[in-house]
Amino acid sequence: MLLKTKLLTILLVAVIGSIQAQQDKLVTHFIFDKMSINPGKTGLDLYNGICATSIYRNQWDKVNGAPNSAILNIESNLSRFLPGGIGINFYHDAIGFNRQNNVLLNYSYPFQIGRENVLGVGVGLGIMNYGIDPEWVTPNGLPAIEDPSLPTSFSATSFDANFGLYFQSKNYFAGISSTHLSESQLSKPGGTYQSARHYYLMGGYKFKDIGDGMIDAQMLVRTDLIKFSADLNARYLFKMDGKDAYGGLTFRTSDAIAVMLGYSPTPKFQLGYSYDITVNKLASVSRGSHEMMVKYCYFIPPPPKTKARHPRML
């Protein structure tokens, strides 16, 4: 009980009060979650298509109060009706007594550069909701005596905004973005939560004709100018019984090494799973992190071609 209480206290210190710490989610499948941190990516590689992606992450399994995250991204590029890409991003995060919900609407306008290159300039506007409902107890399990220095239950909602630039070519991409531009302060009687601006740099390259498949290597760097972390991953994409599949590895600085697996039963449907092996100080009590990804896309059929002939030509 004492060990669990200490671990929970460590997690809460990272997000309660005036302490500034990295607040955005960490996901191993960031390759399927680009639009939530860089709105310039929204719908950029879709043509008259709609894709929905859901990611669930159980971080530091068996650690009391550890983060649990859920993400839902829906994006489209209906260029037949509207230039650019539109999308909606929902994100829920639970850490200890804390709950955070973000909902943003994204729009990305593409600038064609040459025949194969495009630059997406995007913005995301929405709301951030943060709440806490603590039940403080002593290490021996007894209710804690009221302490004015401890936060009490509160919930607040405020404006949130993201901005991003995303450059995409045939075999590589690069992006730079920032989230929580407003740095809103969510205050109510009982507590205060200060959102911090985060900055992201991403890039990737596809190495083709590697055996019977190709290697898709990607990088994501994130910082709030106080804390820094980076993900490096490489997936080997190949065919298995005629279906698309992948296997790969991810390295996250000072946190984890992950194994990634994915399979597409159909061209429109994709499944992914990753298992993170904890390499930081929680390795002695954590059973790693589990992450599951589901993606489905629907493409609008092209309009039928009509032919007309003059009666004299019949």
KACOR-V528745 format. One line per field, one symbol per residue. ss: DSSP state (a for helix, b for strand, c for the rest). burial: b if it has 24 or more other C-alpha atoms within 12 Angstrom, else e. Layout:
BEGIN
ss->???
burial->???
END
This chain:
BEGIN
ss->caaaaaaaaaaaaccccccccccccccccaaacaaaacaaacccccccbbbbbbbbbbcccccccccbbbbbbbbbccccccccbbbbbbbbbbbccbbbbbbbbbbbbbbbbcccbbbbbbbbbbbbbbbbccccbcccccbccccccccccbbbbbbbbbbbbbbbcccbbbbbbbbcccccbbbbccbbbbcccbbbbbbbbbbbbbccbbbbbbbbbbbccccbbbbbbbbbbbbbccbbbbbbbbbbcccbbbbbbbbbbbccbbbbbbbbbbccaaaaccccbbbbbbbbbbbcccccccccccaaac
burial->eeebeebbbebbebbbbeeebbbbbbbbbbbbbbbbbbbbbbbbbbbbbbbbbbbbbbbbbebbbbbbbbbbbbbbbbbeeeebbbbbbbbbbbbbbbbbbbbbbbbbbbeeeeeeebbbbbbbbbbbbbbbebebeeeeeeeeeeeeeebbebbbbbbbbbbbbbbbbeebbbbbbbbbbbbbbbbeeebbbbbbbbbbbbbbeeeeeeeeebbbbbbbbbbbeeebbbbbbbbbbbeeeeebbbbbbbbbeebbbbbbbbbbeeeeebbbbbbbbbeeebeeebebbbbbbbbbbeeeeeeeeeeeeeeeee
END
